[in-house]
Amino acid sequence: MKRSPLLVIFITVFIDLVGFGIVIPVLPYYLESDRFRATPLALGLLFSSYSVMQLIFSPVLGRWSDTYGRRPVLLLSLIGTGIGFVALGAATTLWMLFAGRIFAGITGGNISTAQAYIADITTPENRARGMGIFGAAFGLGFIFGPAIGGILSKWDISLPFYFAAALAFGNAVLLYFMLPETVTPDHPARAVPRGWSHFLRQLTHPRLATLLLVYFLFVVAFSIMTTTFSLYTMYRFDYDAVHNGYLFAYIGGLAVLVQGVLIGPLVKRLGELPLVITGALLLTLGLAALPYVGPGVYGGLPTLLVVLAAFSVGNSFATPTLTSLASKSAGAADQGGVMGATQSAASLARSVGPLLGGWLLYSATAPRHMTDLTLRVTFWTAALIMLAALLVVIYYARAHAADFVPTSAAAMSK
């Protein structure tokens, strides 16, 4: 029970993230194609429409998973994701694109429910390691997904969306036959029914509220980078979807190494909060440096790979440990709801980040085209947001230092 379900969740998240990763390098070019001829602002709105729906519905789906079980919610979300991808591929107008993304956002509670599942089958001591394995599935998805998307786009720009839909539907079939339910009749979520008022009180508790704020700031800054990165490489390096697919695969490979192999021993030795702080620092420096990276005197591809390594390692340090800390701040009966709230904070951030990034990159100082100035403004704004997250987590670490002792240090003290 400790290994087999975790393996199935790993495969489920991996397949899901392959589908998600396929879209990332393709969608900016898809919107700029002759079919739509959309502006970067429309790209930001499209990303945001999905995230706004997740903001609203992730806590609802999380609470449903506490009440009705993890499997039904995971199946619903995977099928909805598949339908959303089909809508993207078949769209002939912008409103059809938005309809598909909105529907996928409403049903897209698979990530938070999978995290709640991991919380069900791991102990508090191993929670960060479990979330790290979850993050490794993310990383592998970003290795294969963007590369597949870039390759498939050579045949037809809409083909990657149909392929992603097939993966989502296949994922639902795999989950139906292979994943056992963890919310059994004796599970605390069913044995001790809790109302929404209890859940809302938990969200306003200072510890969890601070963690959600940090997570929100992290994702705002990171989503500014991911939304505008393909446009940045197109402007600076003249890269296309294939090149960006390889770059995202590189980011994913480093994430697999850190989250799949290193995160467990590092948490055991150092504790979760030092890794969050280190991750925030790496991301702040990387975002501040990115506008200076380019061909020739700017360092070229080798420098870009170094900066992307800082992004990947920093995000890999911070994301699973923040999720683990949020999970530990709630009881077993509320894991689905709290993980849903965490993803809701991320969804709000993914609504703000793309809009802010698109507006800054094509701001009033350079209407309808980017310049070196707008690149600096965009990525420096993201760096300042990440710096704010760093300062908040340092405050949190000082306020709650006694509550977070590394496992190895605790063992030595005994």
C-alpha positions in Angstrom: 0.0 0.0 0.0 3.0 2.3 0.6 4.5 1.7 -2.8 2.0 0.5 -5.4 -0.5 3.4 -5.1 2.4 5.9 -5.1 3.7 4.3 -8.3 0.3 4.6 -9.9 -0.1 8.2 -8.8 3.4 8.9 -10.2 2.4 7.4 -13.6 -0.9 9.3 -13.5 0.8 12.7 -12.8 3.5 12.0 -15.3 1.0 11.3 -18.1 -1.0 14.3 -17.1 2.1 16.6 -17.1 3.2 15.2 -20.5 -0.1 16.5 -21.9 0.3 19.8 -20.1 3.9 20.1 -21.2 3.0 19.5 -24.8 1.0 22.7 -24.9 3.5 25.1 -23.3 5.9 25.7 -26.2 3.1 25.4 -28.8 0.3 27.6 -27.5 2.0 31.0 -28.2 2.7 30.0 -31.8 -0.8 28.5 -32.1 -2.4 31.8 -31.1 -0.2 33.8 -33.5 -1.0 31.5 -36.5 -3.2 32.6 -39.3 -6.1 30.7 -37.7 -6.3 33.2 -34.8 -3.8 36.0 -35.2 -4.2 36.7 -31.5 -2.1 39.2 -29.5 0.1 38.3 -26.5 -2.6 39.8 -24.3 -5.0 37.2 -25.6 -2.4 34.5 -24.7 -2.3 35.9 -21.2 -6.1 35.9 -20.9 -6.2 32.3 -22.2 -3.8 31.1 -19.6 -5.6 33.1 -17.0 -9.1 31.8 -17.9 -8.0 28.3 -17.0 -6.4 29.4 -13.8 -9.4 31.5 -12.7 -11.6 28.4 -13.0 -9.1 26.4 -11.0 -9.0 29.1 -8.4 -12.8 28.7 -7.9 -13.2 25.0 -8.3 -10.0 23.4 -6.9 -11.1 23.7 -3.2 -14.6 22.4 -4.2 -13.1 19.4 -5.9 -10.7 18.9 -3.0 -13.5 18.8 -0.5 -15.4 16.4 -2.7 -12.4 14.1 -2.7 -12.5 14.2 1.2 -16.2 13.4 1.1 -16.6 11.0 -1.9 -13.1 9.7 -2.4 -10.0 10.5 -4.5 -10.7 8.2 -7.4 -14.0 9.7 -8.6 -12.5 13.2 -8.5 -9.4 12.2 -10.3 -11.4 10.5 -13.0 -13.7 13.5 -13.5 -10.7 15.8 -13.8 -8.8 13.7 -16.3 -11.9 13.3 -18.5 -12.5 17.0 -18.3 -8.8 17.7 -19.2 -9.2 15.5 -22.3 -12.3 17.3 -23.5 -10.6 20.6 -23.0 -7.6 19.5 -25.2 -10.0 18.3 -27.9 -11.7 21.7 -27.9 -8.3 23.5 -28.3 -7.4 21.4 -31.3 -10.7 21.7 -33.0 -11.1 25.5 -32.3 -11.5 27.8 -35.2 -12.3 31.0 -33.2 -10.9 32.5 -30.0 -14.1 32.0 -28.1 -13.8 28.2 -28.8 -10.3 28.3 -27.3 -11.6 30.0 -24.2 -14.5 27.6 -23.9 -12.2 24.6 -23.9 -9.8 26.1 -21.4 -12.6 27.2 -19.1 -14.1 23.8 -19.1 -10.8 22.1 -18.4 -10.1 24.6 -15.6 -13.5 23.8 -13.9 -12.7 20.0 -13.9 -9.0 20.4 -13.4 -8.6 19.2 -9.8 -6.3 16.3 -10.5 -3.2 17.9 -9.1 -4.5 18.8 -5.7 -6.4 15.5 -5.4 -3.2 13.6 -6.3 -1.3 15.5 -3.6 -4.1 14.6 -1.1 -3.7 11.0 -2.2 0.1 11.2 -1.4 -0.7 12.7 2.0 -3.0 9.7 2.6 -0.2 7.2 2.0 2.8 8.9 3.5 3.8 9.7 7.1 4.6 13.4 8.1 8.3 12.5 8.2 8.2 11.3 4.6 5.7 13.8 3.3 8.3 16.1 1.5 9.9 13.0 -0.1 6.5 11.9 -1.3 5.8 15.4 -2.7 9.2 15.3 -4.3 8.3 12.1 -6.2 5.2 13.9 -7.3 7.5 16.8 -8.4 9.7 14.3 -10.3 6.7 13.3 -12.3 6.2 16.9 -13.1 9.9 17.1 -14.2 9.6 14.0 -16.5 6.4 15.5 -18.0 8.4 18.6 -18.9 11.1 16.5 -20.4 8.9 14.6 -22.8 5.9 16.9 -23.1 7.5 20.0 -24.7 9.7 17.9 -26.9 6.7 15.9 -28.2 4.8 19.1 -28.6 7.5 20.7 -30.6 8.0 17.7 -32.9 4.2 17.1 -33.5 3.8 20.8 -34.3 6.0 20.2 -37.4 3.2 18.2 -39.0 0.2 20.3 -37.8 0.1 23.1 -35.2 -3.1 21.6 -33.7 -1.9 17.9 -33.6 -0.2 18.3 -30.1 -3.6 19.1 -28.6 -5.2 15.9 -29.9 -2.3 13.9 -28.7 -2.6 15.4 -25.2 -6.3 14.6 -25.2 -5.5 11.0 -26.0 -3.1 10.8 -23.1 -5.6 12.3 -20.7 -8.3 9.7 -21.7 -5.7 6.9 -21.5 -4.7 8.2 -18.1 -8.3 8.0 -16.9 -8.5 4.3 -18.0 -5.3 3.5 -16.3 -6.4 5.1 -13.1 -9.8 3.4 -13.1 -8.3 -0.1 -13.2 -5.2 0.4 -11.2 -5.6 2.9 -8.4 -7.2 1.9 -5.0 -9.3 4.3 -3.0 -7.7 5.7 0.2 -10.7 7.5 1.6 -12.1 4.3 3.1 -15.1 4.2 5.5 -12.7 4.5 8.5 -10.8 7.4 7.0 -10.9 10.6 9.2 -12.5 12.5 6.4 -15.5 10.2 6.6 -15.4 9.2 10.2 -15.4 12.8 11.4 -17.5 14.9 9.0 -16.4 18.5 8.8 -18.3 21.5 7.4 -17.1 24.3 5.3 -17.0 26.7 8.3 -14.3 24.5 9.8 -12.4 24.4 6.6 -12.5 28.2 6.2 -11.2 28.6 9.8 -8.3 26.4 8.9 -7.4 28.6 5.9 -7.3 31.7 8.0 -4.9 30.1 10.6 -1.7 32.2 10.5 0.7 29.4 9.7 -1.3 28.0 6.7 -2.3 31.5 5.5 1.4 32.6 5.5 2.4 29.4 3.5 -0.4 30.1 1.0 0.9 33.7 0.6 4.4 32.5 -0.1 3.2 29.9 -2.5 1.1 32.5 -4.3 4.1 34.8 -4.7 6.3 32.0 -5.9 3.8 31.0 -8.6 3.1 34.6 -9.8 6.8 35.2 -10.4 7.4 31.7 -12.0 4.3 32.0 -14.2 5.5 35.4 -15.5 8.6 33.6 -16.6 6.9 30.6 -18.2 4.3 32.6 -20.0 6.8 35.0 -21.6 9.8 32.7 -22.0 8.9 31.5 -25.5 8.4 35.1 -26.7 11.7 36.1 -25.0 13.7 33.3 -26.8 12.0 34.1 -30.1 13.0 37.8 -29.7 16.6 37.2 -28.4 17.6 33.9 -30.0 15.2 33.5 -32.9 14.1 30.2 -31.4 10.9 28.3 -32.4 8.7 25.8 -30.7 11.2 22.9 -31.2 14.1 24.9 -29.6 11.9 25.8 -26.6 10.7 22.2 -26.3 14.3 21.2 -25.7 14.9 24.0 -23.2 11.8 22.9 -21.2 13.0 19.3 -21.4 16.3 20.5 -19.9 14.5 22.2 -17.0 12.5 19.0 -16.5 15.5 16.8 -16.4 17.1 18.8 -13.6 13.7 18.8 -11.7 13.6 15.0 -11.9 17.1 14.8 -10.4 16.5 17.2 -7.6 12.9 16.2 -6.7 13.2 12.5 -7.4 16.6 11.8 -5.9 17.9 14.7 -3.7 14.9 16.2 -2.0 14.4 13.4 0.5 18.0 13.4 1.9 18.2 17.2 1.8 15.0 17.6 3.8 16.2 15.0 6.3 19.5 16.8 6.8 18.5 20.5 6.5 14.8 20.7 7.0 12.1 22.1 4.7 12.3 25.8 5.4 16.0 26.2 4.5 15.3 24.6 1.1 12.4 27.0 0.5 14.7 29.9 1.3 17.4 28.6 -1.0 14.9 28.0 -3.7 13.5 31.6 -3.5 17.0 33.0 -3.6 18.0 31.1 -6.7 14.8 32.1 -8.5 15.2 35.7 -7.5 18.8 35.8 -8.9 17.8 33.9 -12.1 14.9 36.2 -12.9 17.1 39.3 -12.3 19.8 37.9 -14.6 17.6 36.6 -17.5 17.1 40.0 -19.3 20.9 40.2 -19.8 21.2 36.8 -21.5 21.4 36.6 -25.2 23.7 35.8 -28.2 27.1 37.3 -28.4 28.2 39.6 -25.6 25.3 38.5 -23.5 26.7 35.0 -23.0 24.6 33.0 -25.4 23.2 29.6 -24.9 25.6 28.4 -22.2 24.6 31.3 -19.9 20.9 30.7 -20.7 21.4 27.1 -19.5 23.0 28.3 -16.3 20.1 30.6 -15.6 17.5 27.9 -16.4 19.3 25.6 -14.0 18.9 28.1 -11.3 15.1 28.3 -12.1 14.8 24.5 -12.1 16.8 23.8 -8.9 15.2 26.7 -7.1 11.7 25.6 -8.0 12.5 22.0 -7.2 13.7 23.0 -3.7 10.7 25.2 -2.9 7.6 23.6 -4.4 7.5 20.1 -2.8 8.6 21.5 0.6 6.0 24.2 0.6 3.4 21.7 -0.3 4.6 19.4 2.4 4.4 22.2 5.0 0.9 23.1 3.9 -0.2 19.4 4.2 1.3 19.1 7.7 -0.6 22.2 8.8 -3.9 20.3 8.3 -5.4 17.2 9.8 -6.0 13.9 7.9 -9.7 14.8 7.5 -8.9 18.0 5.5 -6.1 17.0 3.2 -8.2 17.3 0.0 -9.5 20.7 1.0 -6.2 22.1 2.0 -4.4 20.8 -1.1 -7.2 22.2 -3.1 -6.7 25.6 -1.4 -3.0 25.4 -2.2 -3.7 24.8 -5.8 -6.4 27.6 -5.7 -3.6 30.0 -4.5 -1.5 28.7 -7.4 -4.4 29.2 -9.8 -4.9 32.8 -8.6 -1.2 33.3 -9.2 -1.4 31.8 -12.7 -4.2 34.2 -13.4 -2.2 37.3 -12.2 1.2 36.2 -13.6 0.4 35.7 -17.3 -1.7 38.9 -17.4 1.0 40.9 -15.7 3.7 39.4 -17.8 1.9 39.9 -21.1 1.1 43.5 -20.2 4.7 44.3 -19.1 6.3 42.7 -22.1 4.1 44.7 -24.5 3.6 47.7 -22.3 2.6 51.3 -23.3 6.3 52.1 -23.6 6.6 49.9 -26.6 3.1 49.2 -28.0 2.6 45.8 -29.7 6.3 44.8 -29.7 8.9 44.0 -27.1 12.2 45.7 -26.5 15.2 45.2 -24.3 13.6 47.7 -21.9 10.3 45.7 -21.6 12.2 42.5 -21.1 14.1 44.1 -18.2 10.9 45.5 -16.7 9.1 42.1 -17.1 11.7 39.9 -15.5 12.8 42.4 -12.9 9.2 42.7 -11.8 9.1 38.9 -11.4 12.4 39.0 -9.5 10.9 41.6 -7.0 7.9 39.4 -6.4 10.1 36.5 -5.7 12.2 38.6 -3.4 9.0 39.4 -1.5 8.3 35.7 -1.2 11.9 35.2 0.1 11.4 37.9 2.8 8.0 36.4 3.9 9.4 32.9 4.2 12.4 34.2 6.2 10.0 35.9 8.6 8.0 32.6 8.8 11.1 30.6 9.5 12.1 32.8 12.4 8.6 32.9 13.8 8.2 29.1 13.7 11.8 27.9 14.0 11.1 25.6 16.9 8.5 23.8 15.0 10.8 22.7 12.2 13.7 20.6 13.3 15.5 18.5 10.6 15.0 14.8 11.1 18.8 14.1 11.4 19.2 16.9 14.0 16.3 15.6 16.0 17.8 12.2 16.0 21.2 13.5 17.1 19.5 15.4 20.0 18.1 12.2 21.3 
